Every structure is written in structure tokens, then in C-alpha cells.
Amino acid sequence: MNKYELKYLFEQEATKVENLIDVVGKNAHHIQDLSAELKKKDASIDKLIARLNDKREEVFKLKNIIQSQTQKNLAEYHFPTEVDN
């Protein structure tokens, strides 16, 4: 190989490296964008989980109220308190 062929091969490889550097840069920016989007979605998920937990507590309280009211109604129906004046 003469020096011109070596120079041509070197220039080709240099071009390949520059193209790969551009691709890596684009991928890095894309990864940063995806990371920011994931952080936003994680924050949204955390808010929804907190809201879901609040709703679960509310449902638990309402179930307790319904259960106590049902027991009260059953007790009044089956064992009515008779008050004679």
C-alpha cells in the first residue's frame, strides 16, 4: 500500500468515527429526554398512589360505618328494645 491508499483508508475511518460520535451524542440527548420523562411519570405515579391510599382509607372507614349500622339494624330488628311507660 502506498501513502495515498493509507491516507484514503485513514480518512474513511476518521469519517466513521465522526459519524459514530454524532450517533452517540444524539443517543445521549435522547436518553436525557427519556430520563426526564421518566422522572415526571414517577412523580405522577407517586401522586396517584398517595391518592389511591387515601381512597382506600376512606373506603375502609365507610365499610366500618356500614358494618356497624348493619349490626345496629339487625340488633334492633331481632332484639327490639321494648320501653313500657
TORGU-55946 format. One line per field, with one value per residue (C-alpha): residue number from 1; y, z, x; chain; residue in one letter. Coordinates in steps of 0.2 Angstrom, whole numbers, padded with zeros to 4 digits. Example, Ala and Ser with C-alpha at 12.3 -4.5 7.8 and 13.67 -1.06 7.14 Angstrom:
% TORGU-55946
num: (1 / 2)
c2: (-0022 / -0005)
c3: (0039 / 0036)
c1: (0062 / 0068)
cadena: (A / A)
residuo: (a / s)
% end
This chain:
% TORGU-55946
num: (1 / 2 / 3 / 4 / 5 / 6 / 7 / 8 / 9 / 10 / 11 / 12 / 13 / 14 / 15 / 16 / 17 / 18 / 19 / 20 / 21 / 22 / 23 / 24 / 25 / 26 / 27 / 28 / 29 / 30 / 31 / 32 / 33 / 34 / 35 / 36 / 37 / 38 / 39 / 40 / 41 / 42 / 43 / 44 / 45 / 46 / 47 / 48 / 49 / 50 / 51 / 52 / 53 / 54 / 55 / 56 / 57 / 58 / 59 / 60 / 61 / 62 / 63 / 64 / 65 / 66 / 67 / 68 / 69 / 70 / 71 / 72 / 73 / 74 / 75 / 76 / 77 / 78 / 79 / 80 / 81 / 82 / 83 / 84 / 85)
c2: (0000 / 0017 / 0033 / 0038 / 0022 / 0023 / 0041 / 0037 / 0022 / 0034 / 0047 / 0034 / 0028 / 0045 / 0049 / 0033 / 0038 / 0056 / 0048 / 0037 / 0051 / 0060 / 0045 / 0044 / 0062 / 0060 / 0045 / 0054 / 0068 / 0056 / 0046 / 0063 / 0067 / 0049 / 0051 / 0067 / 0060 / 0045 / 0057 / 0066 / 0049 / 0043 / 0059 / 0057 / 0038 / 0043 / 0056 / 0043 / 0030 / 0043 / 0047 / 0028 / 0026 / 0040 / 0032 / 0015 / 0023 / 0031 / 0015 / 0006 / 0019 / 0018 / -0001 / 0001 / 0013 / 0001 / -0014 / -0005 / 0002 / -0016 / -0023 / -0010 / -0013 / -0032 / -0030 / -0018 / -0030 / -0046 / -0039 / -0024 / -0014 / -0013 / 0003 / 0002 / 0019)
c3: (0000 / -0004 / 0006 / -0004 / -0001 / 0018 / 0018 / 0010 / 0022 / 0037 / 0030 / 0029 / 0046 / 0053 / 0045 / 0053 / 0070 / 0067 / 0062 / 0077 / 0089 / 0082 / 0085 / 0102 / 0105 / 0098 / 0109 / 0125 / 0122 / 0119 / 0135 / 0144 / 0137 / 0142 / 0159 / 0162 / 0156 / 0167 / 0182 / 0178 / 0176 / 0193 / 0201 / 0194 / 0199 / 0217 / 0217 / 0211 / 0224 / 0238 / 0231 / 0230 / 0248 / 0254 / 0244 / 0252 / 0269 / 0265 / 0259 / 0275 / 0286 / 0275 / 0277 / 0295 / 0296 / 0285 / 0296 / 0312 / 0305 / 0299 / 0316 / 0324 / 0312 / 0315 / 0334 / 0333 / 0322 / 0331 / 0348 / 0349 / 0365 / 0372 / 0383 / 0393 / 0400)
c1: (0000 / 0006 / 0004 / -0011 / -0021 / -0016 / -0022 / -0038 / -0041 / -0037 / -0050 / -0063 / -0060 / -0060 / -0077 / -0084 / -0078 / -0085 / -0102 / -0102 / -0098 / -0113 / -0124 / -0118 / -0121 / -0139 / -0142 / -0136 / -0148 / -0162 / -0158 / -0158 / -0175 / -0182 / -0174 / -0183 / -0199 / -0197 / -0195 / -0211 / -0220 / -0213 / -0219 / -0236 / -0237 / -0232 / -0246 / -0258 / -0253 / -0255 / -0272 / -0276 / -0271 / -0282 / -0297 / -0293 / -0293 / -0310 / -0317 / -0311 / -0320 / -0336 / -0336 / -0334 / -0349 / -0359 / -0355 / -0359 / -0375 / -0380 / -0376 / -0386 / -0401 / -0400 / -0400 / -0415 / -0424 / -0421 / -0420 / -0431 / -0429 / -0446 / -0449 / -0466 / -0471)
cadena: (A / A / A / A / A / A / A / A / A / A / A / A / A / A / A / A / A / A / A / A / A / A / A / A / A / A / A / A / A / A / A / A / A / A / A / A / A / A / A / A / A / A / A / A / A / A / A / A / A / A / A / A / A / A / A / A / A / A / A / A / A / A / A / A / A / A / A / A / A / A / A / A / A / A / A / A / A / A / A / A / A / A / A / A / A)
residuo: (m / n / k / y / e / l / k / y / l / f / e / q / e / a / t / k / v / e / n / l / i / d / v / v / g / k / n / a / h / h / i / q / d / l / s / a / e / l / k / k / k / d / a / s / i / d / k / l / i / a / r / l / n / d / k / r / e / e / v / f / k / l / k / n / i / i / q / s / q / t / q / k / n / l / a / e / y / h / f / p / t / e / v / d / n)
% end
